Amino acid sequence: MNPRTAALGFDPGQAAGHAAFALAAAPLSAHTVMFPLWRVVVRAAVTEAQPYQLIDRYLVRGVGEAGLTGSADLASFLSLDPALVRQALAFLRAVGHVEGEDGSLALTALGRRSLEDRKLYTVELDDRRILRFDGFSSEPLSGAYYHRTGAGLTGEGQQRGAAIPLLFPERFREAAVAELAGLSDRERYNLPLAIKIRDIVGYEVEYLPACVVHVARGPEGARHLVCTRPLRGEHDPRLGAALETSDSALSALMAANEDARSNFDEESGRWLSGKGLSGFRPRRVNGGSPRVGLAADAFRTAGEKGLPPMGSLVVLPSGGLFQLWCEDVQARRRELVRRVEARLDTARSPAAVRTRLGLLVARLEPGPLDDDALCGLAVAEGSRALGDRLRRILSGT
């Protein structure tokens, strides 16, 4: 497996394809980097809720609603064994719901809140939590970077793919922790409302393998799309915006882009020769990505010299890229039908099928195809069943 693919968890060509066909962002190059994140450890008070035990609930009500202040009065009022009441009161005092001596018992603020909500709230005062922020602007990262990252996060010394360059972080803004705590949507960033941050214990840099796609016209004027495994190879606008605040990161990427341009001819020639296509060279068409035009038969070769599917973007070692193309529009239409059929079972709703079709049309440029033409094309390619099924799905019947 390509070491870049192994580090990323997806092929860089997938990220470039996302930029080109999902975002119409005209990718110019794609670089696998180690993107810096700040891993911040905080000390927090965590409030947890659980159902009341029956006796505890009635004792709290006895103190808070009936105004009973002694264990003997509570035992008599509730017809309970006095020793059991004293034991339960000791527990309620230990969890911070009841205060005062026997005979002057009262509910704490936590006890009153629990009584109102009918939940037993407990507070852990010294819980340690991990929060993550991007390495450039110290903006908080979404829950995806906690729950789906897996082994993708790695310290600098643990990174085995030495050829993957590091982007160095800016200084961490400690105020970012308090800013996160004040957000109305803080739960999106792995900080539930039940957690109250007390102080910062420490912080260190982690590195996340990412593919940075340099584009000519990204969403909202972005020039760099940062694609990551936690977002399944798609771009994270927050990381892209953060990257563009760092002069050092932009300088490193500018140098990488220059390397991609200067090495493009040599690296593309080597890649094509390895596939038995030494007579071909990428050509730029209409200002888009360079293309290598091949006959339809070239895509049927299997084994080590087999090509990625028609329309794929190939990312070279230095980050340059080109598209594998076929000038035969009928061949591209046949490829469209084949790929629709292969993915139909995972996209059965009309909206999902239309999304899939939109991406394939952008990738393969089959010419005008309305629903009737698409279904007719499936039939013409020998799959009446596919044509009928597409018609049913697209019509919503």
C-alpha positions as CSV (number, residue, x, y, z in Angstrom):
1,M,0.0,0.0,0.0
2,N,1.1,3.5,-0.8
3,P,2.6,4.9,2.5
4,R,0.6,8.1,2.1
5,T,-2.6,6.1,1.8
6,A,-1.7,4.0,4.8
7,A,-1.1,7.2,6.9
8,L,-4.2,9.0,5.8
9,G,-6.6,6.1,5.7
10,F,-7.7,7.1,2.2
11,D,-6.1,7.7,-1.1
12,P,-4.9,11.3,-1.8
13,G,-6.7,11.0,-5.2
14,Q,-10.0,10.7,-3.3
15,A,-9.4,14.0,-1.6
16,A,-8.4,15.6,-4.9
17,G,-11.5,14.1,-6.5
18,H,-13.7,15.5,-3.7
19,A,-12.3,18.9,-4.4
20,A,-12.8,18.6,-8.2
21,F,-16.1,16.9,-8.5
22,A,-18.1,17.6,-5.3
23,L,-16.9,21.2,-4.9
24,A,-15.9,22.2,-8.4
25,A,-12.8,23.6,-6.8
26,A,-10.2,22.9,-9.6
27,P,-7.4,21.1,-7.7
28,L,-3.9,22.1,-8.6
29,S,-1.9,19.8,-6.3
30,A,-2.4,17.6,-3.2
31,H,0.1,17.2,-0.4
32,T,0.0,14.6,2.5
33,V,1.1,16.4,5.6
34,M,1.2,16.0,9.4
35,F,-1.3,18.6,10.5
36,P,-0.7,20.0,14.1
37,L,-3.4,19.8,16.7
38,W,-3.2,21.0,20.3
39,R,-4.1,18.2,22.8
40,V,-5.2,20.1,26.0
41,V,-5.8,18.4,29.4
42,V,-8.1,20.2,31.7
43,R,-9.3,19.6,35.3
44,A,-13.1,19.7,35.4
45,A,-16.0,19.3,37.7
46,V,-18.5,16.9,36.1
47,T,-22.1,16.8,37.1
48,E,-23.8,13.4,36.4
49,A,-27.5,12.5,36.8
50,Q,-29.0,9.2,37.8
51,P,-32.4,8.1,39.1
52,Y,-33.0,8.4,42.8
53,Q,-33.1,5.4,45.0
54,L,-36.6,5.4,46.5
55,I,-35.5,6.1,50.1
56,D,-33.1,8.8,49.1
57,R,-35.8,10.5,47.1
58,Y,-38.3,10.6,50.0
59,L,-35.6,11.8,52.5
60,V,-34.8,14.7,50.2
61,R,-38.5,15.5,49.9
62,G,-38.9,15.3,53.6
63,V,-36.1,17.8,54.2
64,G,-36.9,20.1,51.3
65,E,-40.7,20.0,51.2
66,A,-41.8,19.0,54.7
67,G,-39.1,20.9,56.5
68,L,-38.0,18.0,58.6
69,T,-34.5,18.6,60.0
70,G,-33.7,15.5,62.1
71,S,-33.2,11.9,61.4
72,A,-35.7,10.8,64.1
73,D,-38.4,13.0,62.6
74,L,-37.7,11.7,59.1
75,A,-37.8,8.1,60.3
76,S,-41.1,8.6,62.1
77,F,-42.7,10.6,59.2
78,L,-41.7,8.0,56.6
79,S,-42.2,4.9,58.9
80,L,-38.6,3.8,58.3
81,D,-36.0,2.2,60.5
82,P,-33.9,5.0,62.2
83,A,-30.6,3.2,61.5
84,L,-31.5,3.0,57.7
85,V,-32.4,6.7,57.7
86,R,-29.1,7.7,59.3
87,Q,-27.2,5.5,56.8
88,A,-29.1,7.1,53.8
89,L,-28.5,10.6,55.2
90,A,-24.8,9.9,55.4
91,F,-24.8,9.1,51.8
92,L,-26.8,12.2,50.8
93,R,-24.3,14.3,52.9
94,A,-21.4,12.6,51.2
95,V,-22.7,13.4,47.7
96,G,-23.4,17.0,48.6
97,H,-27.2,17.0,48.8
98,V,-27.7,17.5,52.5
99,E,-25.8,19.7,55.0
100,G,-26.0,20.6,58.7
101,E,-26.1,18.6,61.9
102,D,-28.8,16.2,62.8
103,G,-31.6,18.4,64.0
104,S,-30.7,21.2,61.6
105,L,-30.6,19.4,58.3
106,A,-31.0,21.4,55.1
107,L,-30.7,20.9,51.4
108,T,-27.7,22.2,49.5
109,A,-28.0,24.0,46.2
110,L,-27.2,20.7,44.5
111,G,-29.8,19.0,46.6
112,R,-32.5,21.6,45.7
113,R,-31.7,21.3,42.0
114,S,-31.9,17.5,42.3
115,L,-35.3,17.7,44.1
116,E,-36.7,20.1,41.4
117,D,-35.5,17.9,38.5
118,R,-36.2,14.6,40.3
119,K,-32.7,13.3,39.5
120,L,-29.8,12.5,41.7
121,Y,-27.0,14.8,40.6
122,T,-23.4,14.0,41.7
123,V,-20.3,16.1,41.1
124,E,-16.8,14.7,40.4
125,L,-14.5,17.6,41.3
126,D,-11.2,16.4,39.8
127,D,-12.1,14.8,36.5
128,R,-9.5,15.0,33.7
129,R,-10.7,15.7,30.2
130,I,-9.0,16.0,26.9
131,L,-9.9,18.8,24.5
132,R,-8.5,19.3,21.0
133,F,-7.9,22.5,19.1
134,D,-6.3,23.2,15.7
135,G,-2.6,24.0,15.8
136,F,-2.8,27.4,14.1
137,S,-5.8,29.4,15.4
138,S,-6.6,27.3,18.5
139,E,-10.2,26.8,17.4
140,P,-11.9,23.8,18.9
141,L,-12.3,20.6,16.9
142,S,-15.6,18.8,16.4
143,G,-16.5,15.5,18.0
144,A,-15.4,13.6,14.9
145,Y,-11.8,14.2,16.1
146,Y,-12.5,12.3,19.3
147,H,-14.7,9.5,18.2
148,R,-13.5,8.4,14.7
149,T,-9.8,9.3,14.8
150,G,-8.5,5.9,15.9
151,A,-4.7,5.6,15.4
152,G,-4.6,8.6,13.1
153,L,-3.3,10.9,15.8
154,T,0.3,10.5,16.5
155,G,3.2,12.3,18.2
156,E,6.0,13.6,16.1
157,G,8.4,11.0,17.3
158,Q,5.9,8.2,16.6
159,Q,5.5,9.0,12.9
160,R,7.0,6.3,10.8
161,G,6.4,7.8,7.4
162,A,9.4,10.2,7.5
163,A,8.7,11.4,4.0
164,I,5.5,13.1,5.2
165,P,6.3,16.7,6.2
166,L,5.3,18.3,9.4
167,L,3.5,21.6,9.5
168,F,4.6,23.4,12.7
169,P,2.0,24.9,15.0
170,E,1.5,28.5,16.2
171,R,1.5,29.2,20.0
172,F,-1.5,27.8,21.8
173,R,-4.0,30.5,23.0
174,E,-5.0,29.4,26.6
175,A,-8.0,31.7,26.3
176,A,-9.4,29.3,23.7
177,V,-10.5,26.9,26.5
178,A,-12.7,29.6,28.2
179,E,-14.0,30.6,24.8
180,L,-15.0,27.0,24.1
181,A,-16.8,26.8,27.5
182,G,-18.8,29.8,26.6
183,L,-20.1,28.5,23.2
184,S,-23.8,27.8,23.0
185,D,-23.1,24.8,20.8
186,R,-20.1,23.5,22.9
187,E,-21.4,19.9,22.8
188,R,-20.4,19.8,19.1
189,Y,-16.9,20.2,20.3
190,N,-16.9,17.4,22.9
191,L,-17.7,19.6,25.9
192,P,-21.1,18.7,27.3
193,L,-22.9,21.2,29.5
194,A,-22.5,19.0,32.5
195,I,-18.7,19.7,32.5
196,K,-17.4,22.8,34.2
197,I,-13.7,23.5,33.4
198,R,-11.7,24.4,36.5
199,D,-8.2,24.9,35.1
200,I,-5.7,23.8,32.4
201,V,-3.4,21.0,33.5
202,G,-1.2,21.1,30.4
203,Y,-1.1,20.8,26.6
204,E,1.1,19.3,23.8
205,V,1.1,19.0,20.1
206,E,-0.3,16.0,18.2
207,Y,-0.1,15.4,14.5
208,L,-2.9,14.3,12.3
209,P,-2.2,12.9,8.8
210,A,-4.1,15.1,6.4
211,C,-4.3,15.8,2.7
212,V,-4.1,19.5,1.8
213,V,-5.5,20.1,-1.7
214,H,-4.4,23.4,-3.2
215,V,-7.3,24.6,-5.4
216,A,-7.9,27.5,-7.8
217,R,-11.4,28.3,-6.6
218,G,-12.5,26.8,-3.3
219,P,-15.7,27.4,-1.3
220,E,-15.9,30.9,0.0
221,G,-12.5,31.8,-1.6
222,A,-10.5,29.0,0.2
223,R,-7.2,28.1,-1.5
224,H,-6.4,25.1,0.6
225,L,-8.8,22.2,1.5
226,V,-7.8,20.1,4.4
227,C,-9.1,16.5,4.1
228,T,-8.9,14.1,7.0
229,R,-9.8,10.6,8.0
230,P,-12.2,11.6,10.8
231,L,-14.3,13.3,8.0
232,R,-13.9,10.2,5.8
233,G,-11.6,11.9,3.4
234,E,-13.7,15.1,2.9
235,H,-12.5,18.6,3.7
236,D,-12.9,20.3,7.0
237,P,-13.6,24.1,6.4
238,R,-12.4,25.0,10.0
239,L,-9.0,23.3,9.5
240,G,-8.7,24.9,6.1
241,A,-9.4,28.4,7.5
242,A,-7.0,27.8,10.4
243,L,-4.2,26.8,8.0
244,E,-4.6,30.0,6.0
245,T,-3.9,32.0,9.1
246,S,-0.4,30.6,9.4
247,D,2.4,32.2,7.4
248,S,4.8,29.4,8.1
249,A,2.4,26.7,6.9
250,L,1.5,28.7,3.8
251,S,5.2,29.1,3.0
252,A,5.8,25.4,3.4
253,L,2.9,24.6,1.1
254,M,4.1,27.2,-1.5
255,A,7.5,25.4,-1.6
256,A,5.7,22.0,-1.9
257,N,3.6,23.4,-4.8
258,E,6.8,24.5,-6.5
259,D,8.3,21.0,-6.1
260,A,5.1,19.5,-7.6
261,R,5.4,21.8,-10.7
262,S,9.1,21.2,-11.2
263,N,8.8,17.4,-10.8
264,F,5.6,16.9,-12.6
265,D,7.0,15.8,-16.0
266,E,9.4,13.4,-14.5
267,E,7.0,11.8,-12.0
268,S,4.0,11.6,-14.3
269,G,6.3,10.0,-17.0
270,R,7.6,7.5,-14.4
271,W,4.0,6.6,-13.3
272,L,2.7,6.1,-16.8
273,S,5.8,4.0,-17.8
274,G,5.1,1.8,-14.9
275,K,1.6,1.2,-16.3
276,G,3.0,0.4,-19.8
277,L,1.9,3.8,-21.1
278,S,5.3,5.4,-21.8
279,G,4.1,7.0,-25.0
280,F,1.5,9.1,-23.2
281,R,1.9,12.5,-21.4
282,P,-0.7,14.6,-19.4
283,R,-2.1,17.5,-21.3
284,R,-4.0,20.5,-19.8
285,V,-7.4,21.1,-21.2
286,N,-9.6,24.2,-20.7
287,G,-7.7,25.3,-17.6
288,G,-8.6,22.2,-15.6
289,S,-6.4,19.4,-14.3
290,P,-4.0,17.8,-16.8
291,R,-5.4,14.8,-18.5
292,V,-4.0,11.6,-20.0
293,G,-6.3,10.6,-22.8
294,L,-6.5,6.8,-23.3
295,A,-8.6,4.3,-25.2
296,A,-11.4,2.6,-23.3
297,D,-9.5,-0.8,-23.6
298,A,-6.6,0.7,-21.5
299,F,-8.9,0.6,-18.4
300,R,-9.5,-3.1,-18.7
301,T,-5.9,-4.1,-17.9
302,A,-5.7,-6.0,-14.6
303,G,-2.8,-6.7,-12.2
304,E,0.1,-4.4,-11.3
305,K,-0.3,-2.4,-14.5
306,G,-4.1,-2.0,-14.0
307,L,-5.3,1.6,-14.0
308,P,-7.6,3.3,-11.5
309,P,-11.1,3.7,-12.9
310,M,-11.8,6.1,-15.7
311,G,-12.0,9.7,-14.6
312,S,-9.8,9.1,-11.5
313,L,-7.3,11.7,-10.3
314,V,-3.7,10.4,-9.8
315,V,-1.6,12.2,-7.2
316,L,2.1,12.0,-7.8
317,P,4.8,11.8,-5.0
318,S,5.5,15.5,-5.0
319,G,1.8,16.4,-5.1
320,G,1.2,17.1,-8.8
321,L,-1.9,15.4,-10.2
322,F,-3.6,14.5,-13.4
323,Q,-6.8,12.8,-14.5
324,L,-7.1,9.5,-16.4
325,W,-9.4,10.3,-19.3
326,C,-11.0,8.7,-22.3
327,E,-12.1,10.9,-25.2
328,D,-14.8,8.4,-26.3
329,V,-18.0,9.8,-24.8
330,Q,-19.8,6.5,-25.4
331,A,-17.2,4.7,-23.3
332,R,-17.6,7.3,-20.6
333,R,-21.4,6.8,-20.7
334,R,-20.9,3.0,-20.4
335,E,-18.6,3.6,-17.4
336,L,-21.3,5.8,-15.8
337,V,-23.9,3.0,-16.1
338,R,-21.4,0.5,-14.7
339,R,-20.6,2.6,-11.7
340,V,-24.2,3.5,-11.0
341,E,-25.1,-0.2,-11.0
342,A,-22.2,-1.1,-8.7
343,R,-23.3,1.5,-6.1
344,L,-27.0,1.4,-6.4
345,D,-27.5,-0.9,-3.4
346,T,-25.9,1.7,-1.1
347,A,-27.9,4.7,-2.4
348,R,-31.5,3.7,-2.8
349,S,-33.4,6.9,-2.2
350,P,-33.9,9.3,-5.0
351,A,-31.9,12.0,-3.3
352,A,-28.9,9.7,-2.7
353,V,-29.0,8.3,-6.2
354,R,-29.1,11.9,-7.6
355,T,-26.2,12.9,-5.5
356,R,-24.2,9.9,-6.7
357,L,-25.2,10.7,-10.3
358,G,-24.2,14.3,-9.9
359,L,-20.7,13.3,-8.8
360,L,-20.3,10.8,-11.6
361,V,-21.5,13.3,-14.2
362,A,-19.0,15.8,-13.0
363,R,-16.2,13.2,-13.1
364,L,-17.1,11.5,-16.5
365,E,-18.8,14.3,-18.4
366,P,-21.2,12.1,-20.3
367,G,-23.1,14.9,-21.9
368,P,-26.8,15.8,-21.3
369,L,-28.6,13.0,-19.5
370,D,-32.1,13.4,-18.1
371,D,-33.8,10.6,-16.2
372,D,-35.3,9.1,-19.3
373,A,-32.0,9.2,-21.2
374,L,-30.1,7.6,-18.2
375,C,-32.6,4.8,-17.9
376,G,-32.6,4.3,-21.7
377,L,-28.8,4.2,-21.6
378,A,-28.9,1.4,-19.0
379,V,-31.2,-0.6,-21.2
380,A,-29.1,0.1,-24.3
381,E,-26.1,-1.3,-22.3
382,G,-27.9,-4.6,-21.9
383,S,-29.4,-4.1,-18.4
384,R,-33.2,-3.6,-18.7
385,A,-33.5,-4.5,-15.0
386,L,-31.2,-1.7,-14.1
387,G,-33.1,0.7,-16.3
388,D,-36.4,-0.2,-14.7
389,R,-35.0,0.0,-11.2
390,L,-33.5,3.4,-11.8
391,R,-36.8,4.6,-13.2
392,R,-38.6,3.4,-10.1
393,I,-36.1,5.0,-7.7
394,L,-35.8,8.3,-9.5
395,S,-39.6,8.7,-9.8
396,G,-40.0,7.8,-6.1
397,T,-42.4,4.9,-6.8
